[in-house]
């Protein structure tokens, strides 16, 4: 899978072991947590500015969508970390919420991009941006269902 076929989204890692092999395990999780906080603050600021925006409302909506995407991608990285730390139950819950979140983000993207693009292009962009990610999350969930946590691993 390359970035041209996935709309710029590349799975973070192919496996939990590969995630840990990078050597930046703790650093990447820390960055993911920081990005979640930044995206939350940005989204709160953008939503508080919404009533005052008279012109360029579409730009504001794109910024809000982008902040939600950063939040979503950071949470995906944290799910990898939870899998690696053998916190499978937490990872399952997070991955399931990410799968549900994809549907919302995809719908928002369709409405926003539909204002500036033809419908066929919007559908193509949605597929490219989310299809690979959806498959990756489903693959991770099936792995977690096949390998439930051991009693001593569960928190």
N, C-alpha and C positions, 0 to 999 in steps of 0.2 A: 504494500500500500504506500503510495507516495502522496505528497502534499497536493499535487495537481488533481488527483482523483478523489481526494477527501475534502476539498475546499479549504485547505490550509490546516485542517485538524489532523494531527498525527498522534496515535495512541502514545501515551507517555512512555510506556514500557510494554514489552510483550509478556513479561511474567513478573511475579513478585520477586523472584531470585534476581532477575535482571535489574529490578528497581534497587535492590540492596547492593548489587555489585558496583553501582555507580560511585559509591564512596561518599556521596553527598546526601545520603539518606536523611539525616537530621536537619541539615541545612535546607533541603528542599521542602520538608514538612514545615519548617519555620517560615519559609517564604510563602508557602500556601496559606498558612494561618494569617500572615500579614496581609496577603492579597484579599482574603475574605473580609478582614476588617476594613481595608481601604475601599473595597467595592461596596460594603454596607454603608460607609460614611458618604461615598460619592452618590449612591442611590438615594439616601436620605436627603442630601443637599439638593439633588436634582428634583426630587418629589416636592420638597418645600418651595422650590422656585417655580414650579409648574403654574400656580395660579397667577403669577406675575408675567408669564410669558405670553405675549400677544402675537408676535411674529416668530417665525422659525420654530414653531411647535414641533414640526417633523424632526428637526435637528435634535431637539430636547428628547423626543421619544427614542431616537437612535442612540443617544448617549445613555439613556436609561437601559435600553436593551443591551448595550455593550457592557454596562456595569453588571447586569444580571449574568451575562455570559462569563465574565471574569470570575464572579462568585461561583458559578457552576463548575468551571474548569478547575478552580482551586479545590473545590470539594471533591472532585474526581481524583485529584492527586492525593488528598487525605485518605480517600478510600483505599488507594494502593498501600499507603502507609499502615492502615489498620489491618489489611490482609497480611502484610509482612510481619506485623507485630502479633499475629495470631489472634486478633480480636475480631473473629469472624462474624459474630452476631452483630456487632456495631457496623461492620463493613456491609453486611447484608442490608441492614436498615438504611444506611447511607446510599448504597447503590440503588435500592428500590426507589428512594426519594429522588435520586438523580434521573432515573428512568422516567418517572412521572414529570419531573421538571423539564425534560427534553420536549415533551408534548406541549407544554406551555410556551417554552422558548420558540419552538417551531411555529406555533400559532401566531405569536407576537411578530416573529420575523415575516410571516406571510402577510400580515396586515401592513406592516411598515414597508416592506419591499414592494408590496402590491401597489403602493402609491407612486412608485417611481419606475417600476419595471413591468413588462408584460407577464401575464400569469405563467406561461411556460418557463420563463427564466426564473421566476420566483420558486416554482416547484423544483427546478434543477438545483438552485442554490440551497434550498432546504435539504434536499437529498444529499448533496455533497457535504454540507456542513454537519449533518446529524446522523446520517446512516451508518457510517463507520463507528461512530461513538456509541450508538444504540447497540450495534452488534457486539462491541467490546464489553459493554456493561452487561448484556445478556450472557455473554460467555463467562464473565467473572461470577455472575450470580449462579449460573449452572455449576461452576466449579465449587462454589461455597455450599450449594445444596448437596452436591455429591460428597463433599468432605466436611461434614458438620464439625463444629468445635468439640474438642475433648472436654470432659467436665473440669479438668484443671486449667484449661485455657479460657473458659467462659468467665466473664466478669459479672 
